[in-house]
Amino acid sequence: MSIKNIVFDFGQVLVHYEPEYMTGVYVTSEADKALLQKVVFDRLYWDRLDAGTIDDGEVISECKKRLPEHLWDVAEKIYYNWIYNIPEVEGMRELIIYLKDNYDVKLYLLSNISKYFAEHKGEISILSLLDNCVFSGPLGIVKPNKEIFEYLCNTYSLIPGECIFVDDNTANINSANSFGINAYLFDGDVERLKKYLEEALKQ
């Protein structure tokens, strides 16, 4: 079965998701930076954001309970601006353009990410290169649940065996494979991924 669709994860695949960097943009004090990073990017909140079970205001409110008052404003600034402080993984933009220019293939995003991000996706330039995006927050379904792969395929009329899914998380890769999607565990090596995709698209 020929490959007709490539589905990318977002964080650590298309961009570098690095809380230390995203916090350091706004804070110079090492002590404040460490505390803000720990609180603002706590998976206690972000797992719920990915699942769509907590809103932005609740996150800010909970963060303030754990922070001294002098850090409240910067915490809010970090939270609402992190999406602008996510450098692209070097070579991924070029890879996407190469695939679009040289192969008859559709490109998608499938990401565990918040409603806030989904609402501002138009401000993330690399996403404009893709055909469609699926975000977990608005759906209330997160990877590795198979339901999110089912949603992707049903929504865009994709055949699982005609898809390659690129993610950096083993659990997500295993779930995609079990659903019938060809999955590639990304290790940061863009050139290796390119060679894999070239071989797959030749078949």
KEKE-3310 file (N, C-alpha, C; in steps of 0.2 Angstrom, whole numbers, plus 5000, padded with zeros to 4 digits):
npx = (5004:5003:5011:5002:5000:5008:5010:5014:5020:5021:5028:5046:5047:5043:5046:5056:5051:5054:5054:5063:5070:5059:5055:5066:5067:5060:5064:5078:5084:5091:5085:5071:5068:5069:5059:5048:5048:5046:5033:5024:5025:5021:5016:5005:4996:4997:4995:4981:4977:4981:4971:4960:4953:4954:4954:4963:4962:4960:4972:4981:4977:4979:4993:4997:4994:5004:5015:5026:5019:5026:5030:5019:5014:5024:5023:5011:5013:5023:5015:5005:5013:5021:5020:5026:5039:5046:5057:5060:5064:5079:5080:5068:5058:5063:5062:5048:5044:5052:5046:5033:5035:5040:5033:5018:5009:5000:5001:5000:4996:4997:4994:4996:4990:4985:4969:4971:4983:4978:4969:4977:4985:4987:4997:5008:5021:5026:5016:5007:5012:5007:4993:4982:4977:4976:4971:4973:4967:4955:4947:4947:4953:4967:4984:4991:4979:4969:4958:4960:4968:4959:4950:4957:4959:4946:4940:4948:4947:4957:4967:4973:4984:4990:4997:5010:5016:5025:5033:5040:5038:5037:5026:5015:5019:5018:5005:5000:5005:4998:4985:4986:4993:5008:5022:5035:5048:5055:5071:5077:5086:5085:5089:5090:5077:5072:5078:5071:5058:5059:5062:5050:5041:5044:5039)
npy = (4994:5011:5026:5040:5050:5060:5062:5073:5075:5089:5096:5094:5088:5096:5108:5115:5111:5119:5122:5128:5137:5145:5151:5158:5168:5179:5181:5184:5181:5167:5159:5163:5160:5146:5143:5148:5140:5128:5129:5135:5127:5115:5098:5094:5104:5105:5093:5092:5103:5099:5089:5096:5099:5109:5127:5142:5153:5146:5139:5150:5155:5145:5144:5156:5154:5147:5155:5169:5185:5195:5188:5186:5193:5191:5177:5176:5182:5173:5162:5166:5169:5159:5151:5159:5157:5146:5138:5132:5115:5112:5111:5105:5113:5114:5101:5098:5107:5102:5089:5093:5099:5088:5076:5068:5070:5072:5082:5082:5088:5081:5083:5083:5096:5112:5121:5134:5136:5130:5139:5149:5145:5150:5159:5153:5150:5138:5129:5133:5127:5115:5103:5101:5102:5093:5095:5090:5097:5104:5093:5085:5073:5063:5059:5044:5038:5028:5033:5046:5045:5038:5048:5058:5050:5048:5061:5066:5057:5047:5032:5021:5013:5020:5030:5039:5041:5053:5054:5058:5051:5035:5028:5034:5031:5017:5015:5021:5012:5000:5004:5003:5012:5017:5020:5031:5033:5048:5054:5066:5067:5074:5072:5058:5055:5060:5052:5040:5043:5046:5033:5026:5033:5030:5017)
npz = (5000:4995:5002:5006:5015:5028:5045:5057:5074:5086:5097:5100:5088:5076:5082:5095:5111:5125:5141:5150:5141:5137:5148:5152:5143:5148:5161:5172:5184:5191:5202:5201:5189:5189:5198:5192:5180:5185:5190:5181:5170:5174:5173:5179:5176:5162:5156:5158:5151:5138:5137:5137:5149:5158:5159:5153:5162:5174:5175:5177:5189:5197:5197:5202:5216:5220:5218:5223:5225:5217:5206:5198:5187:5177:5176:5170:5158:5153:5151:5142:5131:5127:5116:5106:5108:5103:5095:5079:5075:5068:5051:5049:5043:5030:5026:5026:5015:5005:5004:5000:4988:4980:4981:4979:4991:5007:5021:5038:5055:5071:5087:5105:5113:5119:5120:5119:5111:5099:5096:5092:5081:5069:5070:5070:5060:5054:5053:5044:5032:5032:5028:5036:5053:5069:5085:5102:5113:5110:5106:5117:5118:5120:5113:5119:5116:5105:5100:5095:5084:5076:5075:5067:5055:5051:5050:5039:5029:5028:5025:5037:5034:5024:5029:5037:5053:5063:5078:5094:5105:5113:5117:5110:5097:5097:5099:5087:5078:5082:5078:5065:5058:5050:5059:5065:5075:5081:5083:5083:5072:5057:5044:5044:5045:5034:5024:5027:5024:5011:5005:5009:5002:4989:4987)
capx = (5000:5007:5010:4999:4999:5013:5007:5019:5019:5023:5034:5051:5047:5043:5049:5059:5047:5059:5051:5069:5071:5053:5055:5072:5066:5057:5067:5085:5086:5091:5080:5065:5067:5068:5052:5043:5048:5043:5026:5020:5025:5019:5012:4999:4991:4998:4991:4974:4976:4981:4965:4954:4949:4956:4955:4968:4961:4961:4979:4984:4974:4983:5000:4998:4993:5011:5021:5026:5015:5030:5031:5012:5013:5028:5020:5005:5017:5026:5010:5002:5018:5026:5019:5030:5046:5047:5061:5059:5069:5083:5079:5061:5054:5065:5060:5041:5044:5054:5040:5027:5038:5043:5029:5010:5008:4997:5004:4996:4999:4993:4997:4993:4991:4980:4964:4974:4987:4974:4966:4982:4989:4988:5003:5014:5021:5027:5009:5004:5014:5003:4987:4977:4980:4972:4974:4970:4963:4948:4944:4946:4956:4975:4988:4991:4972:4968:4952:4963:4970:4953:4947:4961:4957:4939:4939:4951:4946:4963:4967:4979:4990:4993:4999:5016:5016:5031:5032:5046:5035:5036:5019:5012:5021:5015:4997:4998:5006:4992:4979:4987:4997:5016:5025:5042:5051:5059:5076:5080:5090:5081:5092:5088:5070:5071:5079:5066:5052:5060:5061:5043:5037:5045:5036)
capy = (5000:5017:5031:5046:5055:5060:5065:5075:5078:5096:5097:5090:5086:5102:5113:5113:5113:5119:5126:5132:5143:5149:5155:5162:5174:5184:5181:5183:5178:5159:5156:5165:5156:5139:5142:5149:5135:5122:5130:5137:5122:5109:5093:5094:5108:5104:5086:5094:5107:5094:5085:5101:5099:5115:5133:5146:5157:5142:5138:5156:5156:5140:5146:5162:5151:5144:5159:5175:5190:5199:5184:5184:5196:5188:5171:5176:5184:5167:5157:5168:5170:5153:5149:5163:5156:5139:5138:5126:5110:5114:5106:5102:5117:5112:5094:5099:5110:5096:5084:5096:5100:5082:5070:5069:5068:5077:5083:5084:5089:5078:5086:5084:5103:5116:5125:5141:5135:5128:5146:5154:5141:5154:5163:5148:5150:5132:5126:5135:5123:5108:5103:5101:5100:5090:5096:5086:5101:5105:5087:5081:5066:5064:5053:5038:5035:5027:5037:5052:5042:5037:5055:5060:5046:5049:5068:5068:5051:5044:5025:5021:5010:5025:5036:5038:5046:5054:5057:5057:5047:5028:5026:5036:5027:5010:5016:5022:5006:4996:5006:5002:5018:5016:5025:5033:5037:5053:5055:5073:5067:5076:5069:5051:5055:5062:5046:5035:5045:5045:5026:5025:5036:5027:5011)
capz = (5000:4995:5007:5004:5020:5033:5050:5062:5080:5086:5101:5099:5081:5072:5086:5102:5117:5131:5146:5152:5137:5136:5154:5152:5139:5152:5168:5172:5190:5191:5206:5199:5182:5191:5201:5186:5175:5188:5192:5175:5165:5178:5170:5183:5172:5155:5154:5158:5145:5132:5137:5137:5155:5162:5155:5154:5168:5180:5176:5179:5196:5201:5197:5207:5222:5221:5217:5226:5221:5212:5200:5195:5180:5173:5175:5165:5152:5150:5149:5136:5126:5126:5109:5102:5110:5102:5089:5075:5074:5062:5045:5048:5038:5023:5024:5024:5009:5000:5003:4996:4981:4976:4981:4980:4998:5011:5027:5044:5062:5076:5093:5111:5115:5122:5116:5118:5106:5093:5094:5089:5077:5063:5071:5070:5053:5051:5053:5037:5027:5032:5025:5041:5060:5074:5092:5107:5118:5108:5106:5123:5117:5119:5112:5114:5115:5098:5097:5092:5077:5073:5073:5061:5049:5049:5048:5033:5025:5028:5026:5041:5031:5019:5033:5041:5059:5066:5084:5098:5111:5111:5118:5104:5091:5098:5098:5080:5075:5083:5074:5058:5055:5050:5064:5065:5082:5079:5088:5082:5066:5052:5038:5044:5044:5027:5020:5028:5021:5003:5004:5010:4997:4983:4986)
cpx = (5004:5006:5008:4999:5005:5010:5013:5016:5022:5029:5039:5052:5048:5047:5052:5054:5052:5057:5057:5070:5065:5052:5060:5071:5063:5060:5075:5088:5085:5085:5073:5063:5066:5061:5047:5042:5044:5035:5022:5019:5024:5015:5005:4993:4991:4995:4984:4973:4976:4974:4959:4950:4950:4957:4961:4968:4962:4969:4983:4983:4978:4990:5001:4998:5000:5017:5020:5023:5020:5031:5024:5012:5018:5026:5015:5008:5020:5021:5007:5006:5022:5026:5023:5038:5047:5051:5060:5065:5073:5082:5072:5057:5056:5063:5053:5041:5047:5049:5035:5029:5039:5038:5022:5008:5004:5000:5000:5000:4994:4996:4993:4995:4985:4975:4967:4979:4983:4971:4971:4987:4991:4994:5009:5016:5023:5021:5006:5007:5011:4996:4981:4980:4974:4975:4970:4965:4956:4944:4942:4949:4963:4978:4990:4984:4971:4962:4955:4965:4964:4949:4950:4959:4950:4937:4942:4951:4953:4963:4973:4985:4994:4996:5006:5015:5022:5030:5039:5044:5034:5029:5014:5013:5018:5008:4996:4999:5000:4986:4980:4991:5005:5019:5032:5044:5056:5064:5080:5085:5085:5083:5090:5081:5068:5072:5074:5060:5053:5059:5054:5039:5038:5041:5029)
cpy = (5006:5022:5037:5052:5055:5065:5067:5077:5085:5097:5092:5086:5092:5108:5111:5116:5113:5124:5131:5138:5147:5153:5160:5168:5180:5185:5180:5180:5170:5156:5157:5160:5149:5138:5143:5143:5129:5123:5131:5131:5115:5104:5093:5098:5106:5098:5088:5099:5103:5091:5089:5101:5104:5121:5137:5150:5152:5140:5144:5157:5151:5141:5151:5159:5149:5148:5166:5180:5194:5195:5183:5187:5193:5180:5171:5178:5178:5163:5159:5169:5164:5151:5153:5162:5148:5138:5132:5121:5111:5109:5104:5106:5115:5106:5095:5102:5105:5091:5087:5097:5094:5076:5072:5066:5074:5077:5086:5085:5085:5079:5086:5092:5107:5119:5132:5141:5134:5135:5150:5150:5145:5158:5159:5146:5143:5128:5127:5131:5116:5109:5104:5099:5098:5091:5093:5091:5102:5099:5084:5074:5067:5058:5050:5035:5034:5031:5044:5051:5041:5043:5058:5057:5048:5056:5069:5062:5048:5036:5024:5018:5014:5031:5034:5043:5047:5058:5055:5053:5040:5026:5028:5032:5020:5010:5017:5015:5001:4997:5005:5007:5016:5022:5025:5036:5042:5054:5062:5073:5068:5072:5061:5050:5056:5056:5041:5037:5044:5038:5024:5027:5033:5020:5011)
cpz = (5000:5000:5004:5009:5026:5039:5055:5069:5080:5090:5100:5092:5076:5075:5092:5107:5123:5136:5149:5148:5137:5142:5154:5148:5143:5159:5168:5179:5190:5196:5204:5193:5184:5194:5196:5182:5178:5189:5185:5170:5168:5174:5173:5179:5165:5152:5154:5153:5139:5132:5137:5143:5160:5157:5157:5161:5174:5181:5179:5187:5200:5202:5202:5214:5224:5220:5221:5222:5216:5206:5196:5188:5175:5171:5170:5158:5149:5148:5143:5130:5124:5119:5104:5103:5109:5095:5085:5075:5068:5056:5044:5043:5031:5021:5022:5017:5003:4999:4999:4989:4977:4977:4982:4986:5002:5018:5033:5050:5067:5083:5099:5113:5116:5117:5114:5112:5099:5091:5090:5084:5070:5064:5072:5063:5050:5050:5046:5031:5027:5030:5030:5048:5064:5081:5097:5112:5116:5108:5112:5123:5116:5117:5119:5113:5107:5095:5093:5085:5073:5070:5067:5055:5046:5046:5041:5028:5023:5029:5031:5038:5025:5022:5036:5047:5062:5072:5088:5104:5109:5112:5112:5098:5092:5097:5091:5076:5076:5080:5067:5054:5055:5054:5064:5071:5080:5084:5087:5075:5060:5045:5038:5043:5037:5022:5021:5024:5013:5001:5004:5004:4990:4981:4983)
residu = (MET:SER:ILE:LYS:ASN:ILE:VAL:PHE:ASP:PHE:GLY:GLN:VAL:LEU:VAL:HIS:TYR:GLU:PRO:GLU:TYR:MET:THR:GLY:VAL:TYR:VAL:THR:SER:GLU:ALA:ASP:LYS:ALA:LEU:LEU:GLN:LYS:VAL:VAL:PHE:ASP:ARG:LEU:TYR:TRP:ASP:ARG:LEU:ASP:ALA:GLY:THR:ILE:ASP:ASP:GLY:GLU:VAL:ILE:SER:GLU:CYS:LYS:LYS:ARG:LEU:PRO:GLU:HIS:LEU:TRP:ASP:VAL:ALA:GLU:LYS:ILE:TYR:TYR:ASN:TRP:ILE:TYR:ASN:ILE:PRO:GLU:VAL:GLU:GLY:MET:ARG:GLU:LEU:ILE:ILE:TYR:LEU:LYS:ASP:ASN:TYR:ASP:VAL:LYS:LEU:TYR:LEU:LEU:SER:ASN:ILE:SER:LYS:TYR:PHE:ALA:GLU:HIS:LYS:GLY:GLU:ILE:SER:ILE:LEU:SER:LEU:LEU:ASP:ASN:CYS:VAL:PHE:SER:GLY:PRO:LEU:GLY:ILE:VAL:LYS:PRO:ASN:LYS:GLU:ILE:PHE:GLU:TYR:LEU:CYS:ASN:THR:TYR:SER:LEU:ILE:PRO:GLY:GLU:CYS:ILE:PHE:VAL:ASP:ASP:ASN:THR:ALA:ASN:ILE:ASN:SER:ALA:ASN:SER:PHE:GLY:ILE:ASN:ALA:TYR:LEU:PHE:ASP:GLY:ASP:VAL:GLU:ARG:LEU:LYS:LYS:TYR:LEU:GLU:GLU:ALA:LEU:LYS:GLN)
# end
